[in-house]
Amino acid sequence: MLKSIPTILLIAIIGATPLLAAAEPAVDNRYAAIFPPGWQARDVVLAAAEAGQSTLTMGRTANIGVFELTTPYGRQALHDAGAWFVLPASAFRGCLIDQSTNSPSSRFTTESLST
């Protein structure tokens, strides 16, 4: 029993780490809502519309949406629409939220002198 205590503690610490994200303040009121596995982007957008929210972007998987919640009831509305977790989006940068930009590269935004 004593040999398994470090393993149990390690698992508990790793499991509790995402809960720390809930205490982190949201940057620009952006929150990531994680919906049940198997939900597609269409399901997330429809649930967000039901909650009165519009989707800013999708996560790395189809069941994650990023929203700008300006009212204090936005998080609860997303929960009521089916979200399992609604946490600050900054907590998931690099892991679950794709941070690539959709803007064109500078190569295409400036005109070339050559014809």
Secondary structure by P-SEA (a helix, b strand, c coil): cccaaaaaaaaaaaaaaaaaaaaccccccbbbbbccccccaaaaaaaaaaaccccccccccccbbbbbccccaaaaaaaaacccccccccccccccccccccccccccccccccc
